């Protein structure tokens, strides 16, 4: 998928666990893992906003676009 998810990078920078982030955002750790591992097909803006609020970051810190060629490497 050409959209890469960098939630794990922000978690490391904030020294926060997946469980703590899930609690702060109000989603299950399993659903957060699906999003974090890039397996989600969509994300609600409300969820993205809650992630940004909890991690004190911008959406671009969590999501980035990769060209198809780069994603295949």
Buried (B, 14 or more C-beta within 10 A) or exposed (E): EEEEBBBEEBBEEBEBEBEBBBBBBEBEBEEBBBBBEEEBEEBEEEBBEBBBEBBEBEEEBBBEEEEEEEEEE
